[in-house]
Amino acid sequence: MEDIPRERLSGALRRGAVKKHVAAIHVSGKLTLLQRRLSNVLLLNAYDTLITQPVHRIDARTLCLMIGYNSNDMDTLKASLRGLAETVAEWDMLDEQGRQEWGVSSLLSYAKLKGGVCEYAYSPALAEKLHDPKVFALINLNIQRRFTSGHALALYENCYRFVRTGSTGWWPLDTFRRLMGVADSEYYEVFKHLNAKIIKPAVLEVNRTSNIIVTPETRKLGRTVMDIRFRIEENPQLAILDLDDGEGVRRSGTYERLRKMGTSDRLARQWIAEHGEGHVDGRLDYVAGQEGVRDPVRYLSAALKNGFGVAAEKPVADPEVSARARRLRRIQELVAARSPTQRDADKRLFLSRLSGAPRDDFEKHGWMSALNAPAILAFWEDLHPGVFDPDA
């Protein structure tokens, strides 16, 4: 896969390759599996404006669906948000001048639910660290949904941040127990118990489930294990899977045409997901045939939104066909009303339920996929009950 052109990046993303001494933010391992999923979804939602906006928002029902909650179970969501606000994130690293920097912050500075929207914020110091790819790696949401154990997901998160260096470096066992959330248990002070109940099962699930393979190594003082580290390599068995959302789209000719025009990665994938490659290709041809276009991306956006270059269709008398067309239009309206981050989240969530031909058809045609029509209607009905009622 080609490197992302530096001229298309901004801020911290324009920095050079990840340095040898990769720093990590250590988050208390006492989070449950669902809380860990929640923290990753909230971070992904906020990432684009992490250091430019003090407050972030996401639709609460979408949030619940993405992390596997019952979308009406607001009590569980409240409890999980409370847990994140009570969880400590800690870092100990070198700054750009080589000076030692230690810091601590609650994982969320606050969160609230109001009017079906989850609003939350990070402390400025933590937001700066979370936004820097040298310090913190975003966790792929498709991968995290595969985990069934909180300890395995905790191990994956803390290892994945060191994937480019190939090793986590040595952790004192006390640090490792804290990362796994068992620092307060006398039982796990015995390495034999820690290895049998935490390390081995977590390593097995990470290697079976994720895009990396981890191998534990220990360092002893006499006969006592003092430190542990994990060797990290890519998982060749999962290399052929489209684990990085959008990688299949990025290999398409339509995506390449959009990028050459100057469309951002996110917007290119969004348009392909919403309209399908064939439709976007047609609009690209239409824009290419126009003279005097100063801003091709803006013109293409208008063409997709307003149907420029699409021949007028004859009205269909069949009431069943008309009802289907009305539902499709309603889906387009619902998608258009979502923020870019929510659109990506909706697509990821729906794709996670598909496999085989239905998945291929959805990746090609997006929300207009005829093969997935019943499931698509059910998905949006679950998000917005009654949205397809005749009087809605």
C-alpha positions in Angstrom: 0.0 0.0 0.0 1.4 3.4 -0.9 2.3 6.0 1.7 -0.1 8.8 2.3 1.2 11.9 0.5 2.6 14.3 3.1 1.0 17.3 1.4 -2.4 15.8 2.1 -1.7 15.6 5.9 -1.8 18.3 8.5 -0.7 18.9 12.1 0.8 16.0 13.9 0.1 13.6 11.0 2.8 15.4 8.9 5.6 14.4 11.2 8.1 11.8 10.2 8.1 8.0 10.8 7.3 6.8 14.3 10.5 7.0 16.4 12.2 4.0 17.9 11.1 4.9 21.4 7.4 4.8 20.9 5.6 6.2 23.9 2.2 4.8 25.0 -0.5 6.2 27.2 -1.2 3.6 29.9 -4.9 3.3 30.7 -6.0 1.5 33.8 -7.0 -2.1 32.9 -10.1 -2.1 35.2 -12.3 -1.1 32.3 -14.8 -3.8 31.2 -14.8 -5.0 27.6 -17.7 -2.7 26.7 -16.1 0.3 28.4 -12.9 -0.3 26.3 -15.0 -0.4 23.2 -16.8 2.7 24.2 -13.6 4.6 24.9 -12.3 3.7 21.4 -15.5 4.7 19.6 -15.6 8.0 21.5 -12.0 8.7 20.5 -12.6 7.9 16.9 -15.6 10.1 16.8 -13.7 13.0 18.3 -10.3 12.5 16.5 -10.6 15.0 13.6 -11.4 17.9 16.0 -9.6 16.5 19.1 -7.4 19.5 19.7 -9.5 22.2 17.9 -12.8 21.6 19.7 -13.2 21.3 23.5 -16.5 19.4 23.3 -17.5 16.4 21.1 -21.0 14.9 20.4 -22.3 11.7 19.0 -25.8 10.3 18.7 -26.4 8.1 21.8 -28.3 5.4 19.9 -25.6 5.1 17.3 -23.0 4.9 20.1 -24.9 2.1 21.8 -25.3 0.1 18.6 -21.6 0.5 17.7 -20.4 -1.0 20.9 -22.9 -3.7 21.3 -25.3 -2.2 23.9 -29.0 -2.5 23.7 -29.8 0.9 22.0 -32.4 1.6 24.6 -30.2 0.7 27.6 -29.2 4.2 28.7 -28.5 3.1 32.2 -25.7 0.8 31.1 -24.3 3.6 28.9 -24.4 6.0 31.8 -22.6 3.6 34.0 -19.9 3.1 31.3 -19.4 6.8 30.8 -19.1 7.2 34.6 -16.4 4.5 34.5 -14.4 6.3 31.9 -14.6 9.6 33.8 -13.3 7.7 36.9 -10.5 6.0 34.9 -6.9 7.4 35.0 -4.7 7.7 31.9 -1.0 8.1 32.6 2.0 8.9 30.4 5.7 9.0 31.0 7.7 9.9 28.0 10.3 12.2 26.4 9.2 15.4 24.7 10.5 16.8 21.5 13.5 18.3 23.3 14.3 15.0 25.1 13.0 16.2 28.4 11.1 13.7 30.6 7.4 14.3 30.8 5.0 12.6 33.2 1.3 13.3 33.2 -2.0 12.0 34.5 -5.6 12.7 33.6 -9.0 11.2 33.8 -9.9 9.5 30.6 -12.9 11.8 30.1 -13.1 15.2 31.8 -16.9 15.0 31.6 -19.8 13.4 29.8 -23.5 14.0 29.6 -26.6 12.6 27.9 -29.3 15.1 26.7 -31.9 14.9 24.0 -30.5 11.6 22.6 -27.0 13.0 22.2 -23.9 12.0 24.1 -21.7 15.1 24.8 -18.2 14.6 26.2 -14.7 16.2 26.5 -11.1 15.3 27.2 -8.6 17.4 29.2 -6.5 19.5 26.9 -3.3 17.7 27.9 -4.7 14.3 27.2 -6.3 15.4 24.0 -2.9 16.5 22.8 -1.4 13.1 23.5 -4.3 11.2 22.0 -4.0 13.1 18.8 -0.3 12.5 18.3 0.2 9.2 16.3 3.7 8.8 17.8 2.1 8.5 21.2 -1.2 6.8 20.7 -2.6 4.5 18.0 -6.3 4.5 17.1 -7.8 1.0 17.4 -9.6 -0.4 14.4 -13.3 -0.8 15.5 -13.9 -3.8 13.3 -11.1 -5.6 15.1 -12.1 -4.6 18.6 -15.6 -6.0 18.0 -14.1 -9.4 17.6 -12.8 -9.6 21.2 -14.8 -11.4 23.8 -12.4 -10.8 26.7 -11.5 -7.4 28.3 -8.1 -8.7 29.2 -7.4 -9.7 25.6 -8.5 -6.3 24.3 -6.4 -4.5 26.9 -3.4 -6.6 25.8 -4.1 -5.8 22.1 -4.4 -2.1 22.8 -1.2 -1.9 24.7 0.7 -4.0 22.2 -0.7 -2.5 19.0 0.8 0.9 19.9 4.2 -0.6 19.5 3.6 -2.5 16.3 6.2 -0.6 14.3 9.0 -1.2 16.8 8.2 -4.9 17.1 8.2 -5.0 20.9 6.6 -3.3 23.8 9.8 -3.1 25.7 10.2 -4.5 29.2 7.3 -3.8 31.6 7.8 -4.5 35.4 5.1 -7.1 36.4 3.5 -4.5 38.6 2.9 -2.3 35.6 1.6 -5.2 33.5 -0.8 -6.2 36.3 -2.1 -2.6 36.4 -2.6 -2.5 32.6 -4.6 -5.8 32.8 -6.7 -4.5 35.7 -5.6 -7.0 38.3 -3.2 -5.0 40.3 -5.4 -5.2 43.4 -5.6 -9.0 43.4 -3.3 -10.9 45.7 -4.0 -14.0 43.6 -2.3 -12.6 40.5 0.8 -11.6 42.5 1.9 -15.2 41.9 3.2 -15.3 38.3 2.0 -18.9 37.8 -1.6 -17.7 38.3 -1.1 -14.5 36.2 0.3 -16.6 33.4 -2.3 -19.2 33.4 -5.4 -17.0 33.9 -4.5 -13.8 32.2 -1.4 -13.9 29.9 -2.0 -17.2 28.1 -5.7 -16.7 27.3 -5.2 -13.1 26.3 -2.3 -14.0 24.0 -4.3 -16.8 22.4 -7.3 -14.5 21.7 -5.1 -11.6 20.3 -3.3 -14.0 18.0 -6.6 -15.7 16.9 -8.6 -12.5 16.5 -6.5 -9.6 15.5 -4.1 -8.3 12.9 -1.0 -8.9 15.0 0.7 -11.8 16.7 2.2 -11.3 20.1 4.7 -13.5 21.9 5.4 -13.0 25.6 9.0 -13.0 27.0 10.0 -12.8 30.6 13.1 -11.6 32.5 14.0 -13.2 35.8 16.0 -12.3 38.9 17.1 -15.7 40.1 14.0 -17.8 39.8 11.6 -14.9 40.1 10.0 -13.3 37.1 10.4 -9.6 37.3 9.6 -8.2 33.9 7.6 -9.1 30.8 7.6 -7.8 27.2 5.7 -8.8 24.1 7.2 -9.3 20.6 4.8 -8.1 18.0 4.5 -9.0 14.3 1.7 -8.8 11.7 -0.7 -11.7 11.5 -0.2 -13.3 8.1 -3.5 -15.2 8.4 -5.5 -12.0 8.6 -3.4 -10.0 6.1 -5.8 -10.8 3.3 -8.9 -9.6 5.2 -10.2 -6.1 4.8 -9.6 -5.3 8.5 -8.9 -1.6 7.8 -12.3 -0.1 6.9 -12.1 1.3 3.4 -9.1 -0.6 2.2 -11.2 -2.3 -0.4 -12.6 1.0 -1.5 -9.2 2.5 -1.7 -8.1 0.0 -4.2 -10.9 0.9 -6.6 -10.5 2.9 -9.8 -13.3 5.3 -8.6 -11.4 6.1 -5.4 -8.3 6.8 -7.4 -10.1 9.2 -9.7 -11.6 11.0 -6.8 -8.2 11.4 -5.1 -6.6 12.7 -8.3 -9.4 15.3 -8.5 -8.4 16.5 -5.0 -11.1 14.8 -2.9 -10.1 13.9 0.7 -9.8 10.3 1.7 -12.8 10.4 4.0 -15.0 12.2 1.5 -14.1 9.9 -1.4 -15.0 6.8 0.7 -18.2 8.5 1.9 -19.4 9.2 -1.6 -18.6 5.7 -2.8 -20.4 4.2 0.2 -23.5 6.4 -0.3 -23.8 6.4 -4.1 -21.9 3.3 -5.3 -18.9 3.3 -7.7 -21.0 3.2 -10.9 -23.0 6.3 -9.9 -19.9 8.3 -8.8 -18.1 7.3 -12.0 -20.9 8.7 -14.0 -20.9 12.0 -12.1 -17.1 12.1 -12.5 -17.5 11.7 -16.3 -20.1 14.5 -16.3 -17.9 16.9 -14.4 -14.9 16.1 -16.6 -17.0 17.0 -19.6 -17.9 20.5 -18.3 -15.8 23.5 -19.2 -14.6 26.3 -16.9 -15.0 24.3 -13.7 -12.8 26.1 -11.1 -13.4 23.7 -8.2 -14.1 20.2 -9.5 -14.6 18.7 -6.0 -17.3 21.2 -5.1 -18.9 20.8 -8.5 -18.9 17.0 -8.1 -20.5 17.4 -4.6 -23.3 19.4 -6.2 -23.7 16.9 -9.0 -24.1 14.1 -6.6 -26.4 16.0 -4.3 -28.6 17.5 -7.0 -28.5 14.9 -9.7 -26.6 16.9 -12.4 -26.2 14.8 -15.5 -28.8 12.2 -14.6 -31.5 11.8 -17.2 -35.0 12.4 -15.8 -36.8 9.2 -14.9 -40.4 8.5 -16.0 -42.8 8.3 -13.1 -43.7 4.8 -12.0 -47.4 4.0 -11.5 -46.8 0.8 -9.6 -47.6 1.7 -5.9 -45.2 -0.9 -4.6 -42.4 0.4 -6.7 -43.3 4.0 -5.6 -43.2 2.9 -1.9 -39.8 1.3 -2.4 -38.5 4.5 -4.1 -39.9 6.6 -1.2 -38.0 4.4 1.3 -34.8 4.7 -0.7 -35.2 8.5 -0.8 -35.8 8.5 3.0 -32.6 6.4 3.5 -30.7 9.0 1.5 -32.1 11.8 3.6 -31.1 10.0 6.8 -27.6 9.4 5.6 -27.2 13.0 4.4 -28.3 14.3 7.8 -25.5 12.4 9.6 -22.1 13.9 10.2 -19.2 12.4 8.2 -18.0 10.5 11.3 -21.5 9.1 12.0 -21.7 8.0 8.3 -18.5 6.1 8.6 -19.7 4.6 11.9 -23.0 3.5 10.4 -21.3 1.8 7.5 -18.8 0.0 9.7 -21.5 -1.2 12.0 -23.7 -2.5 9.2 -20.7 -4.1 7.4 -19.8 -6.0 10.6 -23.1 -7.9 10.2 -22.4 -9.0 6.6 -20.3 -11.6 4.9 -20.0 -13.1 1.4 -22.1 -11.7 -1.4 -24.2 -9.4 0.8 -21.1 -7.7 2.0 -19.7 -7.4 -1.5 -22.9 -5.9 -2.7 -23.1 -3.4 0.1 -19.4 -2.3 -0.5 -20.3 -1.7 -4.2 -23.7 0.0 -3.8 -23.7 1.3 -0.3 -27.1 2.0 1.3 -28.7 1.5 -2.2 -27.8 -2.2 -2.1 -30.8 -4.2 -3.4 -29.4 -7.4 -2.0 -29.4 -6.0 1.5 -32.6 -3.9 1.2 -34.6 -5.6 4.1 -31.6 -5.5 6.4 -30.9 -1.9 5.5 -34.5 -0.9 6.3 -34.3 -2.8 9.6 -31.1 -1.0 10.5 -32.5 2.5 10.0 -35.8 1.6 11.6 -33.8 0.5 14.6 -31.9 3.9 14.7 -35.1 5.9 14.0 -38.2 4.0 15.0 -41.2 4.8 12.7 -39.0 6.6 10.1 -40.6 4.7 7.2 -44.2 5.1 8.3 -46.3 6.7 5.6 -46.9 9.9 7.6 -43.2 10.1 8.8 
